[in-house]
Amino acid sequence: CKILRCNSEYVAAALALRGPGRGSALCSALRSYSRCARRTSRTCRGDLAFHSAVHGIEDLMIHNNCSKEGPTVPPRDPRGFEASDVCDYERSFLYKHGRPPGFQHCAAFGDPHIRTFQHDFHTCRVEGSWPLLDNDYLFVQATSSPVAAGSNATVTSKLTIIFKNMKECIDQKVYQAELDNLPAAFQDGSVNGGSRPGGSSLTIRERIPGRHVEIRARYIGTTISIRQAGRQLSFSIRAADEVTRAFPEEQDLQLCVGGCPRNQRMSRSPRERGRVPAETARQLCREMLPVEDVYFQSCVFDVVTSGDINFTMAARGALEDARLFLPDVEKLHIFQ
């Protein structure tokens, strides 16, 4: 099935359109797109991408008031386009749907505290390895261990992220971070998606040496932030809606999707006998987090439980990521 080539030719033609005559030129590009799709109908029968493209063409023709008969544009060589734009999710989505994609945010930090894609917020007792994400594009696993000897509270001590093979864009890449080891490269030593034409659509960058790494997966409209503050790792992600939903129903044990299982949830009320007095923890957290929301509550809980004031930086880092990653800044603060 060669529908991807038709998609590429159409988007390449649409990207080149400028000026007052854009409407009629866009109709010509859509008619060419439709003709290309018809030519592939026999080999693409049953292919979801093909049927999605056919319906998309019909919608765009109606939306732009295009007639089915009329001039077309000559086919373009899509090879250069595929390398730079098929693997640019946001740009491709915009030209396929006429609007930018939606995004969602999830984070895991501190005890760990989980902010789900649906803005639920849980503090978890989870120990061992748990999936934060497990979908068609990404697998993210967090490994937790006790924050201190004899404590029920745990922290993330290891993160494993697998960027799954995507034929047009990247080879499969694995990133692994552990306490005191935040590499600025994937496990194979590379810093991008490999030798495929769209390999540059997956990149890794060190923001703060040994403390903050950012991975951009442009081909799926996703950015990931990994930080270390004190003796814990934190994870934040901004992902396209389509990516967050790309999993079968039985694969729903993902902390970013459903939060902590009920039997693993903890109250964030400070304990009477912590390693740091609760009022001292509040003062320390207030210096970093002036709004007393769930990030502030999490900070107080972590400092009281662990006795480590570096946990104030974990909550602050998670809030900074949320400020950057949330599509709706009005949902930044959660109050419970």
C-alpha positions in Angstrom: 0.0 0.0 0.0 1.5 3.3 -1.1 -1.0 5.7 0.5 1.9 7.3 2.5 3.4 8.4 -0.7 0.1 10.1 -1.7 0.0 11.7 1.8 3.5 13.0 1.3 2.8 14.4 -2.2 -0.3 16.2 -1.0 1.4 17.8 2.1 4.4 18.8 0.0 2.1 20.5 -2.5 0.0 22.2 0.3 3.1 23.4 2.1 4.3 25.2 -1.0 1.0 27.2 -1.4 1.2 30.9 -0.7 -0.7 34.1 -1.7 -4.2 35.0 -2.7 -4.7 32.1 -5.1 -4.1 29.5 -2.4 -7.8 28.4 -2.4 -8.0 27.2 -6.0 -4.4 25.8 -5.8 -5.4 23.8 -2.7 -8.4 22.3 -4.6 -6.0 21.3 -7.3 -3.7 19.6 -4.8 -6.7 17.8 -3.2 -7.9 16.5 -6.6 -4.4 15.2 -7.2 -4.5 13.6 -3.7 -7.8 12.0 -4.5 -6.6 10.6 -7.8 -3.4 9.2 -6.2 -5.5 7.5 -3.5 -7.8 5.9 -6.1 -4.8 4.5 -7.9 -3.8 2.7 -4.6 -7.3 1.4 -3.7 -6.7 -2.1 -4.9 -3.5 -2.7 -2.9 -4.6 -0.6 0.1 -8.0 -2.3 0.6 -8.4 -2.9 4.4 -5.5 -0.6 5.3 -6.6 1.9 8.1 -4.3 4.6 6.9 -5.8 4.4 3.4 -9.4 4.6 4.6 -8.5 7.5 7.0 -6.9 9.3 4.0 -10.0 8.8 1.8 -12.4 10.2 4.5 -9.9 13.0 5.1 -9.8 14.0 1.5 -13.6 14.1 1.3 -13.9 16.3 4.4 -11.2 18.7 3.1 -12.9 18.9 -0.3 -16.2 19.8 1.3 -14.5 22.2 3.8 -12.7 24.1 1.0 -15.7 24.0 -1.4 -13.7 22.1 -4.0 -15.4 20.5 -7.0 -14.4 16.9 -7.9 -13.6 17.8 -11.5 -11.0 20.4 -12.4 -7.2 20.9 -12.7 -4.7 18.9 -10.7 -1.1 19.5 -9.9 1.8 17.4 -11.3 3.1 14.8 -8.8 6.1 15.8 -6.8 9.0 13.7 -5.8 8.3 13.2 -2.1 11.6 11.8 -0.9 13.0 15.1 0.4 9.7 15.9 2.0 9.5 12.6 3.8 12.8 13.2 5.4 11.8 16.5 6.9 8.0 16.7 7.2 6.4 13.2 7.3 8.4 12.8 10.5 7.2 16.2 11.9 3.9 15.2 13.6 2.6 18.7 14.3 3.2 20.0 10.8 1.7 16.9 9.2 -1.3 16.9 11.5 -2.0 20.6 10.7 -2.1 20.0 7.0 -4.1 16.8 7.2 -6.7 18.2 9.6 -6.5 21.9 9.1 -5.9 22.5 12.8 -3.0 21.8 15.3 -3.1 18.6 17.3 -4.2 18.4 20.9 -1.7 17.5 23.7 -1.7 16.0 27.1 0.7 16.1 30.1 1.7 13.5 32.6 4.3 13.6 35.4 5.9 11.4 38.0 8.1 12.8 40.7 9.0 12.6 44.4 7.4 9.8 46.4 6.3 9.1 43.5 3.4 11.5 42.9 1.6 10.9 39.6 -0.2 13.6 37.6 -2.3 11.7 35.0 -3.3 12.8 31.5 -6.8 13.5 32.9 -5.4 15.8 35.7 -5.9 13.2 38.5 -3.2 13.4 41.1 -2.1 10.5 43.3 0.7 9.7 45.7 1.7 6.1 45.3 3.2 3.4 47.4 4.3 1.4 44.4 7.6 -0.5 44.8 9.3 -2.4 42.0 8.8 -1.7 38.3 5.5 -0.1 37.0 4.6 1.1 33.5 4.0 4.8 33.2 3.2 4.4 29.5 2.7 1.4 27.2 1.3 2.2 23.8 2.1 1.7 20.1 4.8 4.3 20.1 6.3 4.5 23.6 7.1 2.3 26.6 8.1 4.0 29.8 8.8 2.1 33.0 9.6 3.5 36.4 11.4 1.4 39.0 10.8 2.5 42.6 12.6 1.7 45.9 12.0 2.8 49.5 12.9 6.4 50.2 14.5 5.3 53.5 14.9 2.1 55.5 11.6 1.0 57.1 9.6 3.6 55.2 6.4 2.8 53.2 7.1 5.7 50.9 9.1 5.0 47.7 10.9 7.1 45.1 11.8 6.5 41.4 15.4 5.2 41.2 15.4 4.1 37.5 13.6 5.1 34.3 13.5 3.1 31.1 12.1 4.6 27.9 11.7 2.7 24.7 10.9 4.7 21.5 9.5 2.0 19.3 10.6 1.5 15.7 8.8 3.7 13.2 9.5 2.7 9.6 9.6 6.1 8.0 11.4 7.9 10.8 13.5 6.1 13.5 15.1 2.9 14.6 14.0 1.6 18.0 15.9 3.5 20.7 16.2 2.8 24.4 17.0 5.4 27.0 17.8 4.5 30.6 18.4 6.8 33.6 19.5 5.8 37.1 20.3 7.7 40.2 23.5 9.7 39.5 23.5 8.6 35.9 21.5 10.7 33.5 23.2 10.0 30.2 22.9 12.5 27.3 22.6 9.6 24.9 20.6 6.5 24.1 21.8 3.1 25.2 23.6 2.5 21.9 25.6 5.8 22.3 23.6 7.7 19.7 21.9 11.1 20.2 19.2 10.8 17.5 16.8 8.4 15.9 19.4 6.7 13.6 20.3 6.6 9.9 16.8 6.7 8.5 15.8 9.9 6.6 13.8 11.1 9.6 16.4 10.2 12.2 16.8 13.8 13.2 13.2 13.8 14.4 14.3 12.1 17.6 16.9 14.0 19.6 18.3 14.1 23.1 19.8 17.1 24.8 21.4 17.7 28.2 19.8 20.7 29.9 21.8 20.6 33.1 24.8 18.1 33.2 23.9 15.1 35.3 20.6 16.7 36.5 18.2 17.4 33.6 17.9 15.7 30.1 15.2 16.5 27.5 14.2 14.1 24.7 12.2 15.4 21.7 10.4 12.9 19.5 9.1 15.3 16.8 7.8 12.4 14.7 5.1 11.7 17.4 4.7 15.2 18.7 6.2 14.3 22.1 8.7 15.9 24.5 10.0 14.2 27.6 11.9 15.7 30.6 14.0 13.6 33.0 15.4 15.2 36.1 17.3 14.2 39.2 16.8 16.1 42.5 18.2 14.6 45.6 17.9 10.8 45.6 15.0 10.6 43.2 14.3 10.8 39.4 11.3 12.6 37.9 9.6 12.2 34.6 7.4 14.6 32.7 5.9 14.2 29.2 3.9 16.3 26.7 2.4 14.0 24.2 -0.1 14.3 21.3 -3.6 13.1 22.1 -3.4 10.4 19.4 -0.2 9.0 20.9 -1.6 8.8 24.4 -4.6 6.8 23.2 -2.8 4.3 20.9 -3.1 1.1 23.0 -5.6 -1.8 23.2 -8.2 -1.9 25.9 -6.5 -4.7 27.8 -3.2 -2.7 28.0 -4.6 0.0 30.4 -2.3 -0.6 33.4 -0.4 2.7 32.8 0.1 5.1 35.6 -0.1 8.1 33.3 -3.5 6.9 32.0 -5.3 5.5 35.1 -3.1 6.7 38.0 -2.0 4.4 40.9 -4.1 1.3 41.6 -6.4 2.1 44.5 -4.6 -0.3 46.9 -1.3 1.6 46.2 -2.5 5.1 46.9 -1.4 7.1 50.0 -2.6 10.1 51.8 -0.3 13.2 51.6 -1.1 14.4 55.1 2.2 14.9 56.9 3.0 12.4 59.6 3.3 13.4 63.2 6.8 11.8 63.5 8.6 12.6 60.3 12.3 13.1 59.8 11.7 16.8 59.5 8.9 18.7 61.5 5.9 19.4 59.2 6.0 23.1 59.9 9.7 23.3 58.9 8.9 21.4 55.7 6.1 23.8 54.9 8.5 26.8 55.3 11.1 25.2 53.0 8.5 24.3 50.4 6.8 27.7 50.5 10.1 29.2 49.4 10.0 27.2 46.2 6.2 26.8 45.7 4.2 29.9 46.8 0.9 28.4 45.7 -0.3 25.7 48.2 -1.6 23.2 45.6 -0.8 19.5 45.2 2.8 20.3 44.2 3.2 22.1 47.5 1.5 19.2 49.4 3.7 16.7 47.7 6.8 18.7 48.6 5.8 18.9 52.3 5.1 15.1 52.3 8.4 14.2 50.7 10.6 16.5 52.9 8.8 15.2 56.1 9.1 11.6 55.0 12.7 11.6 53.7 14.3 14.4 55.7 15.9 15.5 52.3 15.4 19.2 51.5 16.4 18.5 47.9 12.8 17.2 47.4 11.7 20.8 47.2 13.6 20.9 43.9 11.8 17.8 42.7 8.3 19.4 43.1 9.5 22.7 41.7 11.0 21.0 38.6 7.7 19.1 38.1 5.8 22.4 38.3 8.1 24.0 35.8 7.6 21.2 33.4 3.9 21.4 33.8 4.0 25.1 33.0 5.8 24.3 29.8 3.9 21.2 28.8 0.3 21.8 29.7 -1.8 22.9 26.7 -4.1 24.8 29.1 -2.2 26.8 31.7 -5.4 27.3 33.7 -5.1 23.7 34.7 -1.6 24.1 36.1 -2.5 24.1 39.8 -4.6 21.3 41.2 -6.2 21.7 44.6 -7.3 18.6 46.6 
